[in-house]
Amino acid sequence: MKNGQTILLVEDSESMAAVYIGYLHAEPWEVGHVRTGQEAMDVLAGGALPDLLLLDLKLPDGSGMEILRHIHQNSLPVSVVIITGYGSVDSAVEALRLGASDYLEKPFSANRLLVTLKNAMEHRRLSGLLHDYRKNFDRRDFHGFIGSSALMQGVYRIIESVAPSRASVFITGESGSGKEICAEAIHRQSQRRDKPLIAINCAAIPRNLLESEIFGHVRGSFSGAISDRAGAASRAHEGSLFLDEICELDFELQSKLLRFIQTGTFQKVGGSHQEVVDIRFICATNKDPWQEVQAGRFREDLFFRLNVIPIHLPPLRERGNDVLLIANRFLETFSREEGKKFKAFSREAERLLLENPWPGNVRQLQNSIRRGVVLCEGEVIVPSMLSLEAGAPSPQVRPEKDPDGKTPMKDPFSPDDQGTQALQESPEAIRPLWQVEMEAIERAIRLCGGNIPQAASRLEINPSTIYRKKLRFKNTPT
């Protein structure tokens, strides 16, 4: 029984061609035969390429090496086994350099030919599997994402799986990790790609206007409503609605959104009739939505309605060498935009990029590299150009209470009573400053329940400073 795989024999001798075809008559391959190089080129120019070419080097109208070179230069998906009675080491090396699977010198036995062809077919099969793997599991770019780490390959596969469906998607991840890019990727991969993707940032719009932004309003429904206005729900009809930072929704508006998701109908602010739309819901938050549910700030029924397909975007610090892939892409883009000559990062800068915890994720990395490109000159980015803390926001308000809201919080840099007494007793009791810093930082993290950004806020420093100092403390001998 034939398996659909095809072999084209290019051999000018009719008698030898009959022998080779006889060798293969019991095998599961369809075997065709042409005598000249031009006939072989005509087959390759057609739509149905053979899986394997059994190619004689000496042909009436030229050399089979030219056919092999044509296959190589045009990246044709055809395996080639060379056969020749005029073999030489040079021709064998050249054939293998041009991609031939094997090289047979005449005369050869039926068993030698069969083993060679089976090996070539198996190599072709494995190469196809490797190509499919690289296409689907070793991607560096995916609808705006940059990254080849295993974590991101998993994200890409989930997006591809969920995109064609109508299921709601709930994206979680730290700020700057790419939640909006994820929503865009889902939409672009879906059958709704030709319809609009409407995005609403629930944290950026005043609560008293958010309902109007989502559902629209009619003229005169509130002060400033001078005309009817279509909301995001209407504009996203047959497309996708992306609700970013959804945990910031007012509790009353959550009820209206739940009803909208359940029924597909809504009513404009101040309106009197129901509108029906077909929408795919995508939402995102940088918080833990289940914790928000348990704290009573987010409706449990709305959470379960939206959390059909959860997608978690990993923070940049967990993505390994993706940092360098993204950084180099930013460097290339910003250098071109700013008319600069930067081409690469020094080894020290690369090491700094890999070691930095990036609490602001890709957005922080982007800002750091843009800052270096704009403010500096040269061809190579060095660590001093990155200024990782420059421009980072510092909290201006110092809370007066512990995270539990009950007891006043002491100055984290003040020594305890025993330490104060020891200082007064003897100069030997004075401890190194780095130990005082370490204790203060660890105490703040403990009092904030392990939440490093919150601890940084209480200490009035950047989260990246805590990560860096913890790494330094760990490597400091005691």
N, C-alpha and C positions, 0 to 999 in steps of 0.2 A: 504494500500500500504506500503510495506516494504521500509525503508530508508537506508538499507545497514549496519546498526549498528547490531552487533552480541553480544549475551549473551550466555555464557556457564554455564549450571547448573551442579554443582558437588554434587550429592545427591544419597546415596546408596539405599534409599527406592523408589521402583518403584511407589508405590501408591502416596507418597508425591510428587514425581517428576511430576506425571500426574496432581496433583492438582495445583502445581505452574505453570506448562506450560499452564494449562487451564486459570489461572488468567491472563496470558500474551497474550492469543491468539489474542486479538483485538488490540494489540499494534504494532507499526511499527518496531519491532525488529525480527531478526532471532534468534531463541532459539535452542541451541543444548543441549544434555544431556550425561553425563558420570557418572558411578557409583563409580569409585575408584580414589584414589589419583594418581596412576600410569597412568591411562588413561588421567587424567588432565595434568600431567607432559608431557606426550607424545604430547598432543595438544600444550602446551606451547613451546615445543622444535621444533615444526613444523614452517613453514613459515607464516601461516595465524593466527595471534593472535586474540582472541576475544576482543571486546571493553570492556566487563565487565565479571567478574567471580562472579557468585552467588554460594558461597562456604560454604558447610557444614563442621563444624569442626571435627565431629566424622565420620570417614570413615573406611571401612573394613580393609584397609591396612595401616592405620596410621592416623595422625592428619592433618586436613586442615591447621593448623598453619604453618606446614613445607612448604606447597605450597605457602602460603602468604609470608613466610620468603624468599623463593626462588625468588619470584617476586620482593620483596623489594631489595634484595642483587644484583640482576642483572638489576635493574632499567627497568624492562619490562613495556611498555606502556599499562598496563591493569588495569582498575579500579576493586576493589574487594568489594563486600558486603558479610559480614559473616552472616550465618544462623546457629543456633544451638539450641538444646533442653536442653543443659547442660551448660547454661551460667553462668558466674560469673563475678564479677567486675574485677578481675585480668586478665581474658582472654579477656574481652572487651578492657581494657586499653592496653594490649599487642598488640591486633589486630590493634587498632588505631595508636599505635606507629609505627607499621610496614607498615602503609600507607593505611589501609582499609578505604573505604569511609563511611561505616556505619556498624552497628551491630544489627541484628534482632534475638530476642528470639522466638522460636516456642512455641505455635502456634501464627500465625499472620494472619491478614485479607488480602484480595486481595487489598483493598485500601491502607493499610499500605505498602505492598510490592511495589505497583505501585508508590506511592509517593517517597519511598526510591530509587527505580531504576531511576526514572526521575530526582531526585536530583543528583544522582551519575553521570548520563549521562550529565547533565548540568555542573556539576563541571568539568567533563572531557573536555567538550567543552571549558569552560573558561580557563582551565589550558593549553589547546592547543593554545588558542589565546595569553595567557601570554607568553608561550614559544616562539611563533612566534615573539611577540613584542620584547622580550629580544634578540632574535637572530638577528632581523633586526634593532631594534631601541635602544638597550641598550648595544652596543658593546664597549668593552674597547680596543680592538685591531682590526686593519683593514689594511692588506697589508702594514705593516711598521708603520702606524700611531698608537699612543697611546692616548687614550682619550675617555671619555664617556659623555662629555658635550653635551647639545642639539645642539650647533653650529656644533660640529664635527659629530654628528649623521646625521645632514642635509648634510654635505659634503659627508659622506659615501653613503648616498642614491643617491645623484647626480652622484657620480662615478659609482655606480652600474647601474644606468639608462642609462648613456651615453656610458659606456664602450663597449657594443656590437655594437654600430653604427659606421659609418665611419665619423661622423661629427668631424670637427676640434674643439679643446678645447683651451680656453685661460684662463690660471691660473694667478690670481693676489694675492698679499700678500706681507707683509713685509719680509725683509731678515731674513732667519732663521725660517720661518713659515712652511716649509715643501713642497715647490713647486715641488722639484724633486721627493720626495716620492709620491706626488699626481700623477705625470706623470707615475711613475712606477706602481702605483695602477691601473690606467686606463688601462695600457698596459696588466698587469697581469690578469685583470678581463675580457679582451676582447678576441675575437676569434683569435687574432694575437699573443697570449701569447707565442706560440712556435717559433715565428719569432723574429728577434732582435729588441730591443729598442735602438736606437742610439741617444746619447745626445750631443749637442753642446752648450757650453757656449759662447754666442756672445760677452760677455764683457771681456772674458779672452784670446781671440785670436786676435792678431794684425789685423787691418782692411785689410791690403794688403794680408793677408793669409787666411782670413775668407772665401772668395769665393771658394778658393781651398779646404778648409776643408769641405765645404758643397757639392760642385759639383765635386770635384776632378780635376786633371790636367793631361795633356799629357807631355811626355818628351820634355824638351827644351822650354816649354811655358814661363818660367821666370828663373831667376838666381837661381840655386839650385834644379831645377826640373830635376833630373838626370834620372828619370824613370817615367813611367805612374803610377798614383795613383788614386784609387777609393775613392770618397768622401763619406760623410755621406748619401747622397741621394741614392747612389748605394747600400751601405751596409744595408740600412733600407728597401730595397725592400720587400714587403709583410708584413712589420712590422710597427713600429712607429718611427717617427723622432721628437725628443724633442729639441726645440730651446729655451734655457734658456736665460733670459735677452734680449729678442728679440728687445726691444726698443733701444738697443745699436747698431743695424744694421746700416751700412752706407746707406744713402738715395738711392744711385745708386743700391746697392745690394738688397734693398727692392723691387725695380722694377723687378729685375731678379727673386727674390723669389715669387713675385706675379704671374708672368707668369708661373713659375714652378707649383704653387698650382693650377692655373686655367687649365693648360693643362696636367699636370702629366709628362711633358717632360723637359729635361734640356740638357745643353751642357757643357762638361768639359772645364776648362780654357785651351785655346789653341787648343781645339778640333774642329772638323768640322762636326760632325754628332750628331743627337739628340738621347738621350736615354729615354726609357719609363719605369717608375716604378709605383708600386702601394704602396702608403704610407698613413698612418694616421698621421696627423699633430697635435702636441701638443706644445704649446708655453707658456712662462711664463715671468713675469716681476714684479719687486718690485716697479715700478712706476705706476702712473695713466695713462693708455694708451690713454684715451680720451684727457687728458690734453696734452700729447705728440702730439696727432693729431692736437689739436687746436694751439699748439705752432709751428707747421710746421715741427716737427722733425720726425714724423711718418706718413706714407701714410694712408690717410683715407680709400682708397679702400682696402689696405692690412689689415687694422684693421677689416673692416667688413667681409672680406673673412675669417679671422682667428677666429673672435669672434662669432662663431656660438653657442657654449656652454660655457658661462663664469662660472668659479668657483673661488670664493673668499675664501682664507684661512684666518680665523680669527687670530689676534695676540694672543700670549699666555696669555697676561694680561686680555683678555676677556673670557678665557676658564675655569675660576673658579678652581675647585679642580683637573682639568687635570694636573695642575702644580705638585701636589703631586704624582699623578699616574706616570707621566714621571720621576720625580725626584727619586722615589723609584726604578723604573726600571733601571735608570742609576746607582744608588748606588749599586744595586745588581750586575750589569754587571761589573762595574769598580772595585769593591771590589774583585770579582773573578779574573779578569784579573791581578790585581796588587798584589794578594795574601794578601789582607788586611782583617780585621775582622769587618768592618762596617756593621751594620744590620738595622739601623733606623736613623731617624732625631729626635732631641729633639723637644718639643712643640714650643720653641722659634724659632728654625730653620724653622719649618713648617710655623709658622706665618710670618717669614721673606720671605720665598719663596712665600707665597700667596700675600704678600703686595708689593713685588718688581714689578716694571712696565715691566721689561724684554724687553727693546728696541731691544735687539738682539734675542729675542724669544727663540725657543727651542735650537738653537745653543749656545746661551749665557748660558742657564741653563746647558747644557751638559758640557761646558767648566768649569763652576763654580764648579760643583760637581766632575768632574775629578780632578780638581786642589786640592780640599779638600781631596779627597781620596789619591792622590799621595803624598801630602806634610804632611799629618797628620796621627796620629795613634789613635786607640780606636775602640769602637763598636757603638758609637752614634755620629752623626754629629751635632755640635753646631754652632750657628751663626758665631763665629769667624773663623771657618774653611771654610766658604763659600767665604769670600773675594770677594764680588760681583763686586767690581770695579777693583780688581787686574787684570792686563793684558789687560784691556780694552783700545782700541786705543784712543789716544788724538790727535785732529787735530793739525798740526804743522804750518799751514798757517793761518794768521789772515787776513780776507778780509778787504780792506780799504774802501769799499763802501757799501751803503745800498742795500737790495735785489733788488731795482729797478734800480741799477747801475748808479744812477745819483748823489746823494749827499754823501759826505764823512760821514762815520759813527763815531760818537763820542765814546769816551771810555765809555762803559756801566756802569762802576763803579764810574765815575766822577759825582759829584753832579751838579745840574743845577746852573745857575747864581744866582738865588735867594737863593739857599741853601748855596753857597759859601759866599755870602754877610752875611747871617745869622751866619755862622760859625765865620766870622771875628767880628761880632758884640757882640756875647754873648755865653758863654759855654753852656747855657741852650738850645741853638739851635742844639747842637750835638744830633744826633739821634742814637738809638741802631743799631748795625751792621746788625742785622737780617732784620731790616726795609730797610736799604740801599741795602742789597742783594735782598730782595723781589722786590723792585722797579726796580733794575737793570735787574733782570730776567724777570719780567713782561714786561718791556720796550723792551728787546731783542726779546721776543716772539711776541710782537705786531709789531715790525719793520720787523720781518721775516714772517709776515702773518699767525701767529699761528703755524708755522712749528717748533716744539720743537727740532728735531735733528739739524736743521740749526741754531737755536738760540744757542744751546749748542756749535756748532762749532765756532760761533762768540765769545762766552764767554770763549772758550778754556776749557770747562769742558765736562764731559760725559752726555749724555741725561738722564741716570739714576739719576744723581745728581740733575737735574732739577725736575724730578718727585718726588724724595724724599723730596727735599726742599719745593716744593709746598705743599706736604702733611703736612710737619712740620709747614709751615706758616699758613695753614688752621686751624691747631689745637692749634696755639699759641694765647693766649688772647691778645687783643690789648688795 
